[in-house]
Amino acid sequence: MTIHIENLSFEVIIGLLDFERTTPQRVIITLEATYAYSDNNFINYADIVLLIEEKLQLEKYALLENALLGIKTLLHTKYPKIRHLYIKISKPDIIDTCTVSLSKTWNF
């Protein structure tokens, strides 16, 4: 079974620039998590959403790379049954002419 979370959007402190350290900015998270599903063995996607939001708001990462790795570690620790994980973090408002993103895929 694969959980898809697309366009999860919220504001956090993230980035290296001075204003990014004080002013929240919007991030967009896209995620795919594959795991072995059975009747009573499921992952609640609402819990994943809440975990991601709380993690990014608490940590206030300077680098997208560290935010990405932080989410991966959190989800893989909380849900060791995840076998495949794809995470993409986008900052749609940091540059006027584009959206910048960082993504990675893991197979466990």
Secondary structure, 3 states (H helix, E strand, C coil): CEEEEEEEEEEECCCCCHHHHCCCEEEEEEEEEEECCECCECCCHHHHHHHHHHHHHHHCCCCHHHHHHHHHHHHHHHCCCEEEEEEEEEEEEEECCEEEEEEEEEEC
